[in-house]
Amino acid sequence: MLLILDFLGVAIFAITGAIVASRLKLDIIAFLFFATFTGIGGGTARDLLLGVPVFWVEDQTYLIVCLLVGAAMWFAAPLFESWGKPLRWADAVGISAYSVMGAAKTLSQGDVAVVAVLMGVATATFGGIIRDTIAGQPSALVKSEIYLTAAFAGAAGYVCLTLLGVGNWPAAIAGGAFAFALRAGAIQYGWSLPGYRPPDTAE
């Protein structure tokens, strides 16, 4: 399960990186760069924080997946754009897979539930942060619609179900579906949580 979710998360986030490169009308090398750094960014942050070997250093298949995705998107980007909001929908799928993956890998290292949830959020969001920062675009983190909350819900849902004795696959599917449902609602209907409003202060 960990391996499938890891490859899925890497591939999906690599697609989002390549979509950004296509919108910036960059060259093929930039496509490969954006796909790779976006694809491996979240997992790299997770492994560094956990103090375990970085996944793509141990298995270079992940880098090959990112490069293949970047090269394929050089030709397929117009097709993806024709579907409407491809970046946001691909990001939603990536968040769903990687929030669960990050939490699952953390639990497999023997860490506590709270750490697993935080690592799930970091895994699901850090690649997108890197992508948007390099591209000079506002990160989804600072937008009002649900983003971090979806990653948190996916990771927390998986961890809670696992602690309750639910099997890995059912817990992963439920957690991922919960994350995707929240993010999809934000994309389609503008769902958001109430923002902070400072109290009125008297002069």
PyMOL commands that place a pseudoatom at each C-alpha (Angstrom):
pseudoatom trace, name=CA, resn=MET, resi=1, chain=A, elem=C, hetatm=0, pos=[0.000, 0.000, 0.000]
pseudoatom trace, name=CA, resn=LEU, resi=2, chain=A, elem=C, hetatm=0, pos=[2.792, 2.424, 0.919]
pseudoatom trace, name=CA, resn=LEU, resi=3, chain=A, elem=C, hetatm=0, pos=[4.546, 1.856, -2.383]
pseudoatom trace, name=CA, resn=ILE, resi=4, chain=A, elem=C, hetatm=0, pos=[1.395, 2.330, -4.484]
pseudoatom trace, name=CA, resn=LEU, resi=5, chain=A, elem=C, hetatm=0, pos=[0.410, 5.523, -2.650]
pseudoatom trace, name=CA, resn=ASP, resi=6, chain=A, elem=C, hetatm=0, pos=[3.963, 6.850, -2.862]
pseudoatom trace, name=CA, resn=PHE, resi=7, chain=A, elem=C, hetatm=0, pos=[4.203, 6.394, -6.623]
pseudoatom trace, name=CA, resn=LEU, resi=8, chain=A, elem=C, hetatm=0, pos=[0.677, 7.784, -7.103]
pseudoatom trace, name=CA, resn=GLY, resi=9, chain=A, elem=C, hetatm=0, pos=[1.438, 10.881, -5.041]
pseudoatom trace, name=CA, resn=VAL, resi=10, chain=A, elem=C, hetatm=0, pos=[4.751, 11.481, -6.820]
pseudoatom trace, name=CA, resn=ALA, resi=11, chain=A, elem=C, hetatm=0, pos=[3.211, 11.088, -10.288]
pseudoatom trace, name=CA, resn=ILE, resi=12, chain=A, elem=C, hetatm=0, pos=[0.210, 13.310, -9.576]
pseudoatom trace, name=CA, resn=PHE, resi=13, chain=A, elem=C, hetatm=0, pos=[2.265, 16.110, -8.062]
pseudoatom trace, name=CA, resn=ALA, resi=14, chain=A, elem=C, hetatm=0, pos=[4.737, 15.832, -10.938]
pseudoatom trace, name=CA, resn=ILE, resi=15, chain=A, elem=C, hetatm=0, pos=[1.786, 16.465, -13.280]
pseudoatom trace, name=CA, resn=THR, resi=16, chain=A, elem=C, hetatm=0, pos=[0.865, 19.619, -11.354]
pseudoatom trace, name=CA, resn=GLY, resi=17, chain=A, elem=C, hetatm=0, pos=[4.447, 20.864, -11.609]
pseudoatom trace, name=CA, resn=ALA, resi=18, chain=A, elem=C, hetatm=0, pos=[4.471, 20.298, -15.355]
pseudoatom trace, name=CA, resn=ILE, resi=19, chain=A, elem=C, hetatm=0, pos=[1.125, 22.092, -15.738]
pseudoatom trace, name=CA, resn=VAL, resi=20, chain=A, elem=C, hetatm=0, pos=[2.609, 25.157, -14.047]
pseudoatom trace, name=CA, resn=ALA, resi=21, chain=A, elem=C, hetatm=0, pos=[5.622, 24.957, -16.384]
pseudoatom trace, name=CA, resn=SER, resi=22, chain=A, elem=C, hetatm=0, pos=[3.288, 24.802, -19.374]
pseudoatom trace, name=CA, resn=ARG, resi=23, chain=A, elem=C, hetatm=0, pos=[1.372, 27.884, -18.224]
pseudoatom trace, name=CA, resn=LEU, resi=24, chain=A, elem=C, hetatm=0, pos=[4.647, 29.760, -17.863]
pseudoatom trace, name=CA, resn=LYS, resi=25, chain=A, elem=C, hetatm=0, pos=[5.600, 28.606, -21.394]
pseudoatom trace, name=CA, resn=LEU, resi=26, chain=A, elem=C, hetatm=0, pos=[8.930, 27.212, -20.227]
pseudoatom trace, name=CA, resn=ASP, resi=27, chain=A, elem=C, hetatm=0, pos=[11.283, 24.859, -22.082]
pseudoatom trace, name=CA, resn=ILE, resi=28, chain=A, elem=C, hetatm=0, pos=[11.470, 21.070, -21.772]
pseudoatom trace, name=CA, resn=ILE, resi=29, chain=A, elem=C, hetatm=0, pos=[14.224, 21.174, -19.132]
pseudoatom trace, name=CA, resn=ALA, resi=30, chain=A, elem=C, hetatm=0, pos=[12.061, 23.415, -16.973]
pseudoatom trace, name=CA, resn=PHE, resi=31, chain=A, elem=C, hetatm=0, pos=[9.192, 20.940, -17.425]
pseudoatom trace, name=CA, resn=LEU, resi=32, chain=A, elem=C, hetatm=0, pos=[11.415, 18.173, -16.066]
pseudoatom trace, name=CA, resn=PHE, resi=33, chain=A, elem=C, hetatm=0, pos=[12.621, 20.410, -13.239]
pseudoatom trace, name=CA, resn=PHE, resi=34, chain=A, elem=C, hetatm=0, pos=[9.125, 21.457, -12.137]
pseudoatom trace, name=CA, resn=ALA, resi=35, chain=A, elem=C, hetatm=0, pos=[7.782, 17.911, -12.406]
pseudoatom trace, name=CA, resn=THR, resi=36, chain=A, elem=C, hetatm=0, pos=[10.639, 16.465, -10.362]
pseudoatom trace, name=CA, resn=PHE, resi=37, chain=A, elem=C, hetatm=0, pos=[10.816, 19.037, -7.584]
pseudoatom trace, name=CA, resn=THR, resi=38, chain=A, elem=C, hetatm=0, pos=[7.046, 19.102, -7.170]
pseudoatom trace, name=CA, resn=GLY, resi=39, chain=A, elem=C, hetatm=0, pos=[6.804, 15.311, -7.277]
pseudoatom trace, name=CA, resn=ILE, resi=40, chain=A, elem=C, hetatm=0, pos=[9.447, 14.580, -4.650]
pseudoatom trace, name=CA, resn=GLY, resi=41, chain=A, elem=C, hetatm=0, pos=[9.159, 17.731, -2.532]
pseudoatom trace, name=CA, resn=GLY, resi=42, chain=A, elem=C, hetatm=0, pos=[6.609, 16.564, 0.035]
pseudoatom trace, name=CA, resn=GLY, resi=43, chain=A, elem=C, hetatm=0, pos=[8.136, 13.134, 0.532]
pseudoatom trace, name=CA, resn=THR, resi=44, chain=A, elem=C, hetatm=0, pos=[11.588, 14.646, 0.887]
pseudoatom trace, name=CA, resn=ALA, resi=45, chain=A, elem=C, hetatm=0, pos=[10.405, 16.986, 3.642]
pseudoatom trace, name=CA, resn=ARG, resi=46, chain=A, elem=C, hetatm=0, pos=[8.734, 14.055, 5.414]
pseudoatom trace, name=CA, resn=ASP, resi=47, chain=A, elem=C, hetatm=0, pos=[11.799, 11.812, 5.338]
pseudoatom trace, name=CA, resn=LEU, resi=48, chain=A, elem=C, hetatm=0, pos=[14.157, 14.585, 6.442]
pseudoatom trace, name=CA, resn=LEU, resi=49, chain=A, elem=C, hetatm=0, pos=[11.897, 15.458, 9.378]
pseudoatom trace, name=CA, resn=LEU, resi=50, chain=A, elem=C, hetatm=0, pos=[11.564, 11.785, 10.341]
pseudoatom trace, name=CA, resn=GLY, resi=51, chain=A, elem=C, hetatm=0, pos=[15.310, 11.255, 10.069]
pseudoatom trace, name=CA, resn=VAL, resi=52, chain=A, elem=C, hetatm=0, pos=[14.983, 8.305, 7.691]
pseudoatom trace, name=CA, resn=PRO, resi=53, chain=A, elem=C, hetatm=0, pos=[16.723, 7.750, 4.328]
pseudoatom trace, name=CA, resn=VAL, resi=54, chain=A, elem=C, hetatm=0, pos=[15.167, 9.980, 1.652]
pseudoatom trace, name=CA, resn=PHE, resi=55, chain=A, elem=C, hetatm=0, pos=[12.976, 7.757, -0.494]
pseudoatom trace, name=CA, resn=TRP, resi=56, chain=A, elem=C, hetatm=0, pos=[14.206, 8.819, -3.935]
pseudoatom trace, name=CA, resn=VAL, resi=57, chain=A, elem=C, hetatm=0, pos=[17.855, 8.469, -2.924]
pseudoatom trace, name=CA, resn=GLU, resi=58, chain=A, elem=C, hetatm=0, pos=[17.243, 4.824, -2.034]
pseudoatom trace, name=CA, resn=ASP, resi=59, chain=A, elem=C, hetatm=0, pos=[15.088, 4.123, -5.083]
pseudoatom trace, name=CA, resn=GLN, resi=60, chain=A, elem=C, hetatm=0, pos=[15.753, 6.241, -8.151]
pseudoatom trace, name=CA, resn=THR, resi=61, chain=A, elem=C, hetatm=0, pos=[12.593, 4.913, -9.807]
pseudoatom trace, name=CA, resn=TYR, resi=62, chain=A, elem=C, hetatm=0, pos=[10.821, 7.909, -8.296]
pseudoatom trace, name=CA, resn=LEU, resi=63, chain=A, elem=C, hetatm=0, pos=[13.064, 10.293, -10.214]
pseudoatom trace, name=CA, resn=ILE, resi=64, chain=A, elem=C, hetatm=0, pos=[12.461, 8.321, -13.410]
pseudoatom trace, name=CA, resn=VAL, resi=65, chain=A, elem=C, hetatm=0, pos=[8.688, 8.598, -12.854]
pseudoatom trace, name=CA, resn=CYS, resi=66, chain=A, elem=C, hetatm=0, pos=[8.963, 12.383, -12.444]
pseudoatom trace, name=CA, resn=LEU, resi=67, chain=A, elem=C, hetatm=0, pos=[11.109, 12.755, -15.554]
pseudoatom trace, name=CA, resn=LEU, resi=68, chain=A, elem=C, hetatm=0, pos=[8.758, 10.593, -17.618]
pseudoatom trace, name=CA, resn=VAL, resi=69, chain=A, elem=C, hetatm=0, pos=[5.762, 12.576, -16.413]
pseudoatom trace, name=CA, resn=GLY, resi=70, chain=A, elem=C, hetatm=0, pos=[7.492, 15.859, -17.226]
pseudoatom trace, name=CA, resn=ALA, resi=71, chain=A, elem=C, hetatm=0, pos=[8.399, 14.670, -20.717]
pseudoatom trace, name=CA, resn=ALA, resi=72, chain=A, elem=C, hetatm=0, pos=[4.893, 13.335, -21.350]
pseudoatom trace, name=CA, resn=MET, resi=73, chain=A, elem=C, hetatm=0, pos=[3.299, 16.576, -20.175]
pseudoatom trace, name=CA, resn=TRP, resi=74, chain=A, elem=C, hetatm=0, pos=[5.359, 18.503, -22.740]
pseudoatom trace, name=CA, resn=PHE, resi=75, chain=A, elem=C, hetatm=0, pos=[2.972, 16.942, -25.274]
pseudoatom trace, name=CA, resn=ALA, resi=76, chain=A, elem=C, hetatm=0, pos=[-0.114, 16.319, -23.110]
pseudoatom trace, name=CA, resn=ALA, resi=77, chain=A, elem=C, hetatm=0, pos=[-0.463, 19.670, -21.305]
pseudoatom trace, name=CA, resn=PRO, resi=78, chain=A, elem=C, hetatm=0, pos=[-3.041, 21.042, -23.803]
pseudoatom trace, name=CA, resn=LEU, resi=79, chain=A, elem=C, hetatm=0, pos=[-5.177, 17.939, -23.263]
pseudoatom trace, name=CA, resn=PHE, resi=80, chain=A, elem=C, hetatm=0, pos=[-5.095, 18.395, -19.494]
pseudoatom trace, name=CA, resn=GLU, resi=81, chain=A, elem=C, hetatm=0, pos=[-5.935, 22.086, -19.815]
pseudoatom trace, name=CA, resn=SER, resi=82, chain=A, elem=C, hetatm=0, pos=[-8.985, 21.231, -21.907]
pseudoatom trace, name=CA, resn=TRP, resi=83, chain=A, elem=C, hetatm=0, pos=[-10.505, 19.383, -18.947]
pseudoatom trace, name=CA, resn=GLY, resi=84, chain=A, elem=C, hetatm=0, pos=[-10.938, 22.573, -16.886]
pseudoatom trace, name=CA, resn=LYS, resi=85, chain=A, elem=C, hetatm=0, pos=[-9.085, 23.396, -13.640]
pseudoatom trace, name=CA, resn=PRO, resi=86, chain=A, elem=C, hetatm=0, pos=[-6.553, 20.574, -14.174]
pseudoatom trace, name=CA, resn=LEU, resi=87, chain=A, elem=C, hetatm=0, pos=[-4.006, 21.971, -11.731]
pseudoatom trace, name=CA, resn=ARG, resi=88, chain=A, elem=C, hetatm=0, pos=[-6.441, 22.197, -8.858]
pseudoatom trace, name=CA, resn=TRP, resi=89, chain=A, elem=C, hetatm=0, pos=[-8.031, 18.795, -9.490]
pseudoatom trace, name=CA, resn=ALA, resi=90, chain=A, elem=C, hetatm=0, pos=[-4.669, 17.055, -9.853]
pseudoatom trace, name=CA, resn=ASP, resi=91, chain=A, elem=C, hetatm=0, pos=[-3.550, 18.797, -6.676]
pseudoatom trace, name=CA, resn=ALA, resi=92, chain=A, elem=C, hetatm=0, pos=[-6.650, 17.449, -4.933]
pseudoatom trace, name=CA, resn=VAL, resi=93, chain=A, elem=C, hetatm=0, pos=[-5.808, 13.878, -5.937]
pseudoatom trace, name=CA, resn=GLY, resi=94, chain=A, elem=C, hetatm=0, pos=[-2.190, 14.363, -4.870]
pseudoatom trace, name=CA, resn=ILE, resi=95, chain=A, elem=C, hetatm=0, pos=[-3.239, 15.722, -1.481]
pseudoatom trace, name=CA, resn=SER, resi=96, chain=A, elem=C, hetatm=0, pos=[-5.572, 12.763, -0.973]
pseudoatom trace, name=CA, resn=ALA, resi=97, chain=A, elem=C, hetatm=0, pos=[-2.886, 10.187, -1.726]
pseudoatom trace, name=CA, resn=TYR, resi=98, chain=A, elem=C, hetatm=0, pos=[0.030, 11.883, -0.015]
pseudoatom trace, name=CA, resn=SER, resi=99, chain=A, elem=C, hetatm=0, pos=[-1.767, 12.879, 3.197]
pseudoatom trace, name=CA, resn=VAL, resi=100, chain=A, elem=C, hetatm=0, pos=[-2.501, 9.207, 3.802]
pseudoatom trace, name=CA, resn=MET, resi=101, chain=A, elem=C, hetatm=0, pos=[0.926, 8.099, 2.567]
pseudoatom trace, name=CA, resn=GLY, resi=102, chain=A, elem=C, hetatm=0, pos=[2.788, 10.491, 4.855]
pseudoatom trace, name=CA, resn=ALA, resi=103, chain=A, elem=C, hetatm=0, pos=[0.781, 9.407, 7.872]
pseudoatom trace, name=CA, resn=ALA, resi=104, chain=A, elem=C, hetatm=0, pos=[1.147, 5.717, 7.031]
pseudoatom trace, name=CA, resn=LYS, resi=105, chain=A, elem=C, hetatm=0, pos=[4.915, 5.892, 6.623]
pseudoatom trace, name=CA, resn=THR, resi=106, chain=A, elem=C, hetatm=0, pos=[5.235, 7.787, 9.888]
pseudoatom trace, name=CA, resn=LEU, resi=107, chain=A, elem=C, hetatm=0, pos=[3.214, 5.182, 11.763]
pseudoatom trace, name=CA, resn=SER, resi=108, chain=A, elem=C, hetatm=0, pos=[5.355, 2.440, 10.197]
pseudoatom trace, name=CA, resn=GLN, resi=109, chain=A, elem=C, hetatm=0, pos=[8.398, 4.118, 11.797]
pseudoatom trace, name=CA, resn=GLY, resi=110, chain=A, elem=C, hetatm=0, pos=[6.807, 3.762, 15.221]
pseudoatom trace, name=CA, resn=ASP, resi=111, chain=A, elem=C, hetatm=0, pos=[5.939, 7.423, 15.730]
pseudoatom trace, name=CA, resn=VAL, resi=112, chain=A, elem=C, hetatm=0, pos=[2.865, 8.561, 17.650]
pseudoatom trace, name=CA, resn=ALA, resi=113, chain=A, elem=C, hetatm=0, pos=[-0.439, 9.495, 16.060]
pseudoatom trace, name=CA, resn=VAL, resi=114, chain=A, elem=C, hetatm=0, pos=[-0.024, 13.272, 16.354]
pseudoatom trace, name=CA, resn=VAL, resi=115, chain=A, elem=C, hetatm=0, pos=[3.332, 13.144, 14.580]
pseudoatom trace, name=CA, resn=ALA, resi=116, chain=A, elem=C, hetatm=0, pos=[1.819, 10.914, 11.883]
pseudoatom trace, name=CA, resn=VAL, resi=117, chain=A, elem=C, hetatm=0, pos=[-0.941, 13.443, 11.190]
pseudoatom trace, name=CA, resn=LEU, resi=118, chain=A, elem=C, hetatm=0, pos=[1.526, 16.339, 10.977]
pseudoatom trace, name=CA, resn=MET, resi=119, chain=A, elem=C, hetatm=0, pos=[3.783, 14.375, 8.630]
pseudoatom trace, name=CA, resn=GLY, resi=120, chain=A, elem=C, hetatm=0, pos=[0.778, 13.541, 6.477]
pseudoatom trace, name=CA, resn=VAL, resi=121, chain=A, elem=C, hetatm=0, pos=[-0.023, 17.247, 6.133]
pseudoatom trace, name=CA, resn=ALA, resi=122, chain=A, elem=C, hetatm=0, pos=[3.610, 18.112, 5.381]
pseudoatom trace, name=CA, resn=THR, resi=123, chain=A, elem=C, hetatm=0, pos=[3.903, 15.367, 2.772]
pseudoatom trace, name=CA, resn=ALA, resi=124, chain=A, elem=C, hetatm=0, pos=[0.707, 16.462, 1.036]
pseudoatom trace, name=CA, resn=THR, resi=125, chain=A, elem=C, hetatm=0, pos=[1.447, 20.171, 0.898]
pseudoatom trace, name=CA, resn=PHE, resi=126, chain=A, elem=C, hetatm=0, pos=[5.190, 20.797, 0.711]
pseudoatom trace, name=CA, resn=GLY, resi=127, chain=A, elem=C, hetatm=0, pos=[5.584, 19.832, -2.944]
pseudoatom trace, name=CA, resn=GLY, resi=128, chain=A, elem=C, hetatm=0, pos=[2.916, 22.342, -3.939]
pseudoatom trace, name=CA, resn=ILE, resi=129, chain=A, elem=C, hetatm=0, pos=[4.563, 25.025, -1.807]
pseudoatom trace, name=CA, resn=ILE, resi=130, chain=A, elem=C, hetatm=0, pos=[7.884, 24.461, -3.591]
pseudoatom trace, name=CA, resn=ARG, resi=131, chain=A, elem=C, hetatm=0, pos=[6.152, 24.557, -6.990]
pseudoatom trace, name=CA, resn=ASP, resi=132, chain=A, elem=C, hetatm=0, pos=[4.314, 27.802, -6.322]
pseudoatom trace, name=CA, resn=THR, resi=133, chain=A, elem=C, hetatm=0, pos=[7.349, 29.460, -4.722]
pseudoatom trace, name=CA, resn=ILE, resi=134, chain=A, elem=C, hetatm=0, pos=[9.630, 28.678, -7.665]
pseudoatom trace, name=CA, resn=ALA, resi=135, chain=A, elem=C, hetatm=0, pos=[6.919, 29.792, -10.104]
pseudoatom trace, name=CA, resn=GLY, resi=136, chain=A, elem=C, hetatm=0, pos=[6.431, 33.055, -8.215]
pseudoatom trace, name=CA, resn=GLN, resi=137, chain=A, elem=C, hetatm=0, pos=[2.741, 32.341, -7.675]
pseudoatom trace, name=CA, resn=PRO, resi=138, chain=A, elem=C, hetatm=0, pos=[0.620, 32.741, -4.520]
pseudoatom trace, name=CA, resn=SER, resi=139, chain=A, elem=C, hetatm=0, pos=[0.536, 29.473, -2.609]
pseudoatom trace, name=CA, resn=ALA, resi=140, chain=A, elem=C, hetatm=0, pos=[-2.786, 27.759, -2.026]
pseudoatom trace, name=CA, resn=LEU, resi=141, chain=A, elem=C, hetatm=0, pos=[-1.909, 27.914, 1.665]
pseudoatom trace, name=CA, resn=VAL, resi=142, chain=A, elem=C, hetatm=0, pos=[-2.708, 31.623, 1.789]
pseudoatom trace, name=CA, resn=LYS, resi=143, chain=A, elem=C, hetatm=0, pos=[-6.014, 31.344, -0.027]
pseudoatom trace, name=CA, resn=SER, resi=144, chain=A, elem=C, hetatm=0, pos=[-9.262, 31.221, 1.907]
pseudoatom trace, name=CA, resn=GLU, resi=145, chain=A, elem=C, hetatm=0, pos=[-10.606, 27.985, 0.430]
pseudoatom trace, name=CA, resn=ILE, resi=146, chain=A, elem=C, hetatm=0, pos=[-10.011, 24.624, 2.111]
pseudoatom trace, name=CA, resn=TYR, resi=147, chain=A, elem=C, hetatm=0, pos=[-6.524, 23.243, 1.378]
pseudoatom trace, name=CA, resn=LEU, resi=148, chain=A, elem=C, hetatm=0, pos=[-4.545, 22.460, 4.521]
pseudoatom trace, name=CA, resn=THR, resi=149, chain=A, elem=C, hetatm=0, pos=[-7.767, 21.295, 6.138]
pseudoatom trace, name=CA, resn=ALA, resi=150, chain=A, elem=C, hetatm=0, pos=[-8.227, 18.646, 3.437]
pseudoatom trace, name=CA, resn=ALA, resi=151, chain=A, elem=C, hetatm=0, pos=[-4.716, 17.293, 4.007]
pseudoatom trace, name=CA, resn=PHE, resi=152, chain=A, elem=C, hetatm=0, pos=[-5.289, 17.295, 7.763]
pseudoatom trace, name=CA, resn=ALA, resi=153, chain=A, elem=C, hetatm=0, pos=[-8.614, 15.489, 7.373]
pseudoatom trace, name=CA, resn=GLY, resi=154, chain=A, elem=C, hetatm=0, pos=[-7.092, 12.785, 5.179]
pseudoatom trace, name=CA, resn=ALA, resi=155, chain=A, elem=C, hetatm=0, pos=[-4.160, 12.138, 7.498]
pseudoatom trace, name=CA, resn=ALA, resi=156, chain=A, elem=C, hetatm=0, pos=[-6.227, 12.308, 10.681]
pseudoatom trace, name=CA, resn=GLY, resi=157, chain=A, elem=C, hetatm=0, pos=[-8.949, 10.103, 9.236]
pseudoatom trace, name=CA, resn=TYR, resi=158, chain=A, elem=C, hetatm=0, pos=[-6.435, 7.423, 8.257]
pseudoatom trace, name=CA, resn=VAL, resi=159, chain=A, elem=C, hetatm=0, pos=[-4.661, 7.530, 11.625]
pseudoatom trace, name=CA, resn=CYS, resi=160, chain=A, elem=C, hetatm=0, pos=[-7.884, 7.394, 13.646]
pseudoatom trace, name=CA, resn=LEU, resi=161, chain=A, elem=C, hetatm=0, pos=[-9.266, 4.480, 11.658]
pseudoatom trace, name=CA, resn=THR, resi=162, chain=A, elem=C, hetatm=0, pos=[-5.968, 2.613, 11.964]
pseudoatom trace, name=CA, resn=LEU, resi=163, chain=A, elem=C, hetatm=0, pos=[-5.921, 3.105, 15.734]
pseudoatom trace, name=CA, resn=LEU, resi=164, chain=A, elem=C, hetatm=0, pos=[-9.479, 1.758, 15.843]
pseudoatom trace, name=CA, resn=GLY, resi=165, chain=A, elem=C, hetatm=0, pos=[-8.263, -1.454, 14.218]
pseudoatom trace, name=CA, resn=VAL, resi=166, chain=A, elem=C, hetatm=0, pos=[-9.441, -0.830, 10.658]
pseudoatom trace, name=CA, resn=GLY, resi=167, chain=A, elem=C, hetatm=0, pos=[-7.231, -2.445, 8.005]
pseudoatom trace, name=CA, resn=ASN, resi=168, chain=A, elem=C, hetatm=0, pos=[-4.681, -0.399, 6.112]
pseudoatom trace, name=CA, resn=TRP, resi=169, chain=A, elem=C, hetatm=0, pos=[-6.460, -0.371, 2.757]
pseudoatom trace, name=CA, resn=PRO, resi=170, chain=A, elem=C, hetatm=0, pos=[-9.958, 0.505, 4.054]
pseudoatom trace, name=CA, resn=ALA, resi=171, chain=A, elem=C, hetatm=0, pos=[-8.457, 3.201, 6.291]
pseudoatom trace, name=CA, resn=ALA, resi=172, chain=A, elem=C, hetatm=0, pos=[-6.388, 4.593, 3.429]
pseudoatom trace, name=CA, resn=ILE, resi=173, chain=A, elem=C, hetatm=0, pos=[-9.330, 4.669, 1.031]
pseudoatom trace, name=CA, resn=ALA, resi=174, chain=A, elem=C, hetatm=0, pos=[-11.571, 6.341, 3.614]
pseudoatom trace, name=CA, resn=GLY, resi=175, chain=A, elem=C, hetatm=0, pos=[-8.942, 8.916, 4.594]
pseudoatom trace, name=CA, resn=GLY, resi=176, chain=A, elem=C, hetatm=0, pos=[-8.090, 9.702, 0.986]
pseudoatom trace, name=CA, resn=ALA, resi=177, chain=A, elem=C, hetatm=0, pos=[-11.770, 9.983, 0.037]
pseudoatom trace, name=CA, resn=PHE, resi=178, chain=A, elem=C, hetatm=0, pos=[-12.422, 12.357, 2.922]
pseudoatom trace, name=CA, resn=ALA, resi=179, chain=A, elem=C, hetatm=0, pos=[-9.510, 14.583, 1.899]
pseudoatom trace, name=CA, resn=PHE, resi=180, chain=A, elem=C, hetatm=0, pos=[-10.589, 14.581, -1.742]
pseudoatom trace, name=CA, resn=ALA, resi=181, chain=A, elem=C, hetatm=0, pos=[-14.218, 15.351, -0.883]
pseudoatom trace, name=CA, resn=LEU, resi=182, chain=A, elem=C, hetatm=0, pos=[-13.228, 18.419, 1.127]
pseudoatom trace, name=CA, resn=ARG, resi=183, chain=A, elem=C, hetatm=0, pos=[-10.810, 19.689, -1.496]
pseudoatom trace, name=CA, resn=ALA, resi=184, chain=A, elem=C, hetatm=0, pos=[-13.300, 18.987, -4.298]
pseudoatom trace, name=CA, resn=GLY, resi=185, chain=A, elem=C, hetatm=0, pos=[-15.950, 20.968, -2.440]
pseudoatom trace, name=CA, resn=ALA, resi=186, chain=A, elem=C, hetatm=0, pos=[-13.516, 23.858, -2.121]
pseudoatom trace, name=CA, resn=ILE, resi=187, chain=A, elem=C, hetatm=0, pos=[-12.746, 23.760, -5.849]
pseudoatom trace, name=CA, resn=GLN, resi=188, chain=A, elem=C, hetatm=0, pos=[-16.305, 23.323, -7.029]
pseudoatom trace, name=CA, resn=TYR, resi=189, chain=A, elem=C, hetatm=0, pos=[-18.267, 25.294, -4.464]
pseudoatom trace, name=CA, resn=GLY, resi=190, chain=A, elem=C, hetatm=0, pos=[-15.698, 27.551, -2.802]
pseudoatom trace, name=CA, resn=TRP, resi=191, chain=A, elem=C, hetatm=0, pos=[-15.897, 25.849, 0.601]
pseudoatom trace, name=CA, resn=SER, resi=192, chain=A, elem=C, hetatm=0, pos=[-13.809, 27.577, 3.247]
pseudoatom trace, name=CA, resn=LEU, resi=193, chain=A, elem=C, hetatm=0, pos=[-13.526, 27.863, 7.004]
pseudoatom trace, name=CA, resn=PRO, resi=194, chain=A, elem=C, hetatm=0, pos=[-14.174, 31.195, 8.738]
pseudoatom trace, name=CA, resn=GLY, resi=195, chain=A, elem=C, hetatm=0, pos=[-11.096, 33.386, 8.621]
pseudoatom trace, name=CA, resn=TYR, resi=196, chain=A, elem=C, hetatm=0, pos=[-9.626, 35.301, 11.529]
pseudoatom trace, name=CA, resn=ARG, resi=197, chain=A, elem=C, hetatm=0, pos=[-11.220, 38.673, 12.187]
pseudoatom trace, name=CA, resn=PRO, resi=198, chain=A, elem=C, hetatm=0, pos=[-9.348, 40.919, 14.599]
pseudoatom trace, name=CA, resn=PRO, resi=199, chain=A, elem=C, hetatm=0, pos=[-11.501, 42.515, 17.283]
pseudoatom trace, name=CA, resn=ASP, resi=200, chain=A, elem=C, hetatm=0, pos=[-12.395, 46.146, 16.925]
pseudoatom trace, name=CA, resn=THR, resi=201, chain=A, elem=C, hetatm=0, pos=[-10.053, 48.295, 18.968]
pseudoatom trace, name=CA, resn=ALA, resi=202, chain=A, elem=C, hetatm=0, pos=[-11.023, 51.618, 20.422]
pseudoatom trace, name=CA, resn=GLU, resi=203, chain=A, elem=C, hetatm=0, pos=[-8.798, 54.569, 19.633]
for i in range(1, 203): cmd.bond("trace and resi %d" % i, "trace and resi %d" % (i + 1))
show_as sticks, trace
zoom trace
